[in-house]
């Protein structure tokens, strides 16, 4: 039987809006639900904190809301958490001046110090307390890149020990373009081979022909060791999802991102999660082709080549989401939804694994 709870509700606990969910299972078994707490409005800029609620009963109830990453009256957002094999939890995220808009960044009208910068912090007690943040911008953001965002959603540690954080950026325009055209959207990933002590860039996918515009990206490790990347595509012609594979742990892509017509979706973020038992790759995201609505789980038995729907959550408005394995029998979905708009709540939905195979 499916079960749904609501850890975050707009207008409650000091925040006008909650957006951008991410969820992981700590080594203790606790579930950690992260999102952006937006103080004044639902806008993507302004006074924004990364907030957290923990559950010790598989997402049936949630503890008190805490602030994991604050930035004064500026922005801390795009949480990308990952639980390491040591039990440490890393939280990679971005920070920026609260007054700068996305459009100003895309047009190159923002000083580097006020633009999107990359930080990491950690918890060694399953998300109860957190270290201060350490900036890693120079390690993972090239000069000239404008917009920058991690994931959204969970990051992952590969079986090799490498940490992979999917990310996206924009490049400077050419000719008379302004920089806010979708074709300058690009993708990359952050890699760490020492459990978050140092970082470097993996693949970089920059294709400005307007066919596939890589945007918010999610990743999973497949049984053969390849990394599967699935991305929001802002190009209108080949569909709104695209994907790619890496055979070297995210360092390069076997082929550039290509359209994934098997995933009908609006322009929106999505999440992927590989289940080792049973052997299935899951995707979560809205299934309406034109609107952020109809949150649906889809499954692939061939590493993301083909997809089929396996569980419809509801026909209501719905937007961003993230997936987590709760236990052997249950998968969890943290997602934006509401009765009359997709950003009224962030809900948590428990789904039996038997419904997904």
C-alpha positions in Angstrom: 0.0 0.0 0.0 1.3 3.5 -0.9 1.5 6.1 1.8 2.0 9.9 1.5 3.1 12.5 4.1 3.8 16.2 3.7 7.1 17.4 5.3 7.0 20.8 3.8 4.1 23.1 3.1 4.3 26.6 1.6 3.8 29.5 4.1 4.7 27.4 7.1 7.7 27.4 9.5 9.1 30.7 8.4 9.2 30.2 4.6 6.8 31.5 1.9 7.8 28.6 -0.4 9.7 25.3 -0.5 11.3 24.1 -3.7 13.9 21.8 -5.2 13.7 18.5 -3.2 16.5 16.0 -2.5 16.4 12.9 -0.4 18.9 10.3 0.9 19.0 7.5 3.3 21.7 7.8 6.0 23.7 4.9 7.2 21.6 4.8 10.3 18.5 4.3 8.2 17.2 7.8 8.8 15.7 9.6 5.8 16.9 13.1 5.1 14.6 15.4 3.1 16.3 18.5 1.8 14.9 21.4 -0.1 15.2 25.2 -0.6 13.3 27.3 2.0 12.5 30.5 0.2 11.8 33.2 2.7 9.9 35.9 0.8 8.4 34.3 -2.3 8.6 31.3 -4.7 11.2 33.1 -6.9 14.5 31.4 -7.8 16.5 34.3 -6.2 16.4 36.1 -2.9 16.8 35.0 0.7 17.0 31.2 0.4 18.2 28.6 2.8 18.7 24.8 2.4 16.5 23.2 5.0 16.2 19.7 6.2 13.7 17.3 7.9 14.7 13.9 9.2 12.5 10.8 9.5 13.5 7.7 11.6 10.4 5.7 10.5 10.8 5.5 6.8 9.1 8.7 6.0 5.8 8.1 7.9 6.6 11.1 10.2 9.1 13.9 10.1 11.1 15.7 12.8 11.7 19.4 13.2 12.8 21.7 10.3 16.4 22.7 10.6 18.6 25.0 8.4 21.6 23.1 7.0 23.0 25.8 4.8 22.2 29.5 5.3 23.8 32.5 3.5 22.5 35.4 5.4 19.9 37.2 3.3 21.5 35.7 0.2 21.0 32.4 -1.6 22.1 28.9 -0.7 20.4 26.3 -2.9 20.4 23.3 -5.2 21.1 20.7 -2.5 23.0 17.7 -3.9 23.4 15.3 -0.9 25.2 11.9 -1.0 25.8 9.3 1.7 29.4 7.9 1.5 30.5 4.4 2.3 32.1 5.8 5.5 28.7 7.0 6.7 29.6 10.7 6.1 27.0 12.7 4.3 28.3 15.3 1.8 26.1 18.3 0.8 27.2 20.0 -2.4 25.3 23.1 -3.2 25.5 26.6 -4.8 25.5 30.1 -3.3 24.9 33.5 -4.9 23.9 37.0 -4.0 20.2 37.1 -3.3 19.6 40.2 -5.4 20.8 38.7 -8.7 18.3 37.1 -11.1 18.9 34.1 -13.3 18.5 36.4 -16.4 21.1 38.8 -15.2 23.6 35.9 -14.7 22.8 34.4 -18.1 23.4 37.8 -19.8 26.8 38.2 -18.0 25.7 41.2 -16.0 26.9 39.9 -12.6 30.3 40.0 -11.0 31.9 36.6 -10.3 31.7 37.3 -6.5 27.9 37.7 -6.7 27.3 34.9 -9.2 26.7 31.1 -8.7 29.5 29.6 -6.7 30.0 26.0 -5.4 30.3 24.8 -1.8 30.4 21.6 0.1 29.8 20.6 3.7 29.3 17.4 5.6 27.7 15.6 8.5 29.2 12.7 10.5 26.1 12.0 12.7 23.6 11.1 10.0 22.4 14.6 9.3 21.9 15.8 12.9 24.7 18.4 12.8 26.7 19.8 9.9 30.1 21.3 9.3 30.7 24.8 8.0 30.8 25.2 4.2 34.0 25.0 2.1 34.1 26.7 -1.3 35.2 24.5 -4.3 34.3 26.9 -7.1 37.8 27.1 -8.6 38.0 23.3 -8.8 34.8 22.8 -10.7 33.7 26.0 -12.5 35.6 27.2 -15.6 36.2 30.9 -16.3 33.5 32.2 -18.6 30.7 29.9 -17.4 27.7 32.0 -16.3 24.8 30.1 -14.8 25.8 27.1 -12.6 23.6 24.5 -10.8 24.2 21.2 -9.1 21.8 18.4 -9.9 19.0 19.1 -8.3 18.4 15.9 -6.3 20.8 13.3 -4.8 24.3 12.8 -5.9 25.9 9.3 -5.9 29.0 7.4 -4.9 30.1 4.8 -7.4 31.2 1.3 -6.4 34.8 2.5 -7.2 34.4 5.0 -4.4 34.2 8.0 -6.7 31.6 10.7 -5.9 29.7 12.0 -8.9 27.5 15.1 -8.8 25.6 15.9 -12.0 25.5 19.6 -12.8 24.7 22.2 -15.5 26.0 25.6 -16.6 25.7 28.1 -19.5 28.4 29.4 -21.7 28.9 32.9 -23.1 27.0 33.6 -26.3 28.3 34.4 -29.8 27.2 37.0 -32.3 24.3 39.1 -31.3 22.9 36.6 -28.8 22.3 37.7 -25.2 23.2 34.5 -23.4 19.7 33.7 -22.1 18.9 31.6 -25.2 18.3 27.9 -24.4 21.0 26.7 -26.8 23.7 27.9 -24.4 22.6 25.5 -21.7 25.3 22.9 -21.1 26.1 20.0 -18.8 29.0 18.6 -16.8 29.6 16.7 -13.6 31.8 17.1 -10.5 34.0 14.2 -9.5 35.8 13.5 -6.2 38.1 10.5 -5.8 38.9 11.2 -2.1 35.4 11.3 -0.6 34.9 15.0 -1.0 38.3 16.4 0.1 39.2 17.6 -3.5 37.1 17.9 -6.6 37.6 18.1 -10.4 35.5 18.3 -13.5 34.3 15.2 -15.3 32.6 15.3 -18.7 31.6 18.6 -20.2 28.8 18.6 -22.8 28.5 22.0 -24.6 26.4 21.8 -27.8 25.1 25.1 -29.0 23.3 24.0 -32.1 19.9 24.1 -30.3 19.2 20.4 -30.7 19.8 19.2 -27.2 20.1 21.8 -24.5 21.4 20.0 -21.4 20.0 21.4 -18.2 19.2 19.9 -14.8 20.7 16.4 -14.7 20.4 13.2 -12.6 22.6 10.1 -12.5 22.7 6.5 -11.5 25.3 3.7 -11.6 24.3 0.6 -13.7 25.3 -3.0 -12.9 27.9 -3.0 -15.6 29.7 0.0 -14.0 28.5 2.6 -16.5 27.0 5.8 -15.2 23.6 6.8 -16.7 22.8 10.5 -17.0 19.3 11.8 -17.7 18.7 15.5 -18.3 16.0 18.1 -18.8 16.2 19.3 -22.4 15.0 22.8 -23.1 15.0 22.4 -26.9 11.5 22.1 -28.3 12.0 19.8 -31.3 13.4 16.4 -30.2 11.5 16.1 -26.8 12.0 17.3 -23.3 14.3 14.5 -22.0 17.8 13.4 -23.1 20.3 10.9 -21.8 23.9 9.7 -22.0 26.2 7.0 -20.6 29.7 7.1 -19.3 32.0 4.1 -19.2 34.7 5.8 -17.1 32.9 6.9 -14.0 31.7 10.2 -15.4 35.0 11.4 -16.8 33.7 11.3 -20.4 30.5 10.5 -22.2 30.4 7.6 -24.7 28.2 9.8 -26.9 26.9 13.3 -26.3 23.4 13.6 -24.8 20.7 12.5 -27.2 16.9 12.8 -27.1 15.1 10.2 -25.0 11.7 9.9 -26.7 10.6 7.1 -24.3 10.1 9.6 -21.5 7.1 11.8 -22.2 7.5 14.9 -20.0 7.2 18.7 -19.8 10.3 20.8 -19.5 11.1 19.9 -15.9 13.7 18.3 -13.6 13.5 14.5 -13.0 15.2 11.9 -10.9 16.7 8.4 -11.6 17.5 5.6 -9.1 18.9 2.2 -9.8 17.6 -0.7 -7.7 19.9 -3.7 -7.5 17.3 -6.0 -6.2 15.2 -6.2 -8.4 17.4 -5.1 -11.4 15.6 -2.0 -12.5 16.3 1.7 -13.3 13.6 4.1 -12.2 12.7 7.6 -13.4 10.4 10.0 -11.6 8.9 13.1 -13.2 5.7 14.6 -14.5 4.2 12.6 -17.4 2.0 15.3 -19.0 3.8 16.4 -22.2 2.9 20.0 -21.8 2.3 20.8 -18.1 4.0 20.1 -14.8 1.4 17.5 -13.7 0.8 13.7 -13.5 3.8 12.6 -11.3 4.7 9.1 -12.6 7.4 6.5 -12.0 8.8 4.8 -15.0 11.1 1.8 -15.2 13.8 0.6 -17.6 15.2 -2.9 -17.7 17.9 -2.1 -20.3 19.9 0.7 -18.7 17.8 3.6 -19.9 17.4 2.6 -23.5 13.6 2.0 -23.2 11.1 3.0 -20.6 7.6 2.0 -19.4 5.2 3.6 -16.8 4.9 1.5 -13.6 3.3 3.8 -11.0 1.2 6.9 -11.3 1.3 8.9 -8.1 -1.6 11.3 -9.0 -3.0 13.4 -11.8 -2.4 16.6 -9.8 0.0 19.4 -10.6 3.6 18.2 -9.8 7.1 19.3 -10.7 10.6 18.5 -9.3 11.2 15.2 -7.5 13.9 12.9 -6.1 14.0 9.1 -5.4 15.4 7.1 -2.6 15.6 3.4 -1.6 14.0 3.2 1.9 14.5 -0.5 2.5 14.3 -3.8 0.6 10.6 -3.5 0.1 10.0 0.2 -0.4 11.0 3.2 -2.6 10.4 6.8 -1.5 9.6 9.8 -3.7 10.0 13.3 -2.5 8.2 15.7 -4.9 6.6 19.0 -5.4 2.8 18.9 -5.7 -0.5 20.6 -4.8 -4.2 20.6 -5.4 -4.1 23.8 -7.6 -0.4 24.3 -8.2 2.8 22.3 -8.2 4.5 24.4 -5.5 2.0 24.2 -2.7 3.8 21.4 -0.8 6.7 19.0 -1.0 5.3 15.5 -0.3 6.9 12.2 0.4 5.3 9.1 -1.2 6.2 5.5 -0.2 5.8 2.9 -2.9 6.2 -0.9 -2.5 8.9 -2.3 -4.8 6.5 -4.9 -6.0 4.5 -2.2 -7.7 7.6 -1.1 -9.7 8.6 -4.4 -11.4 
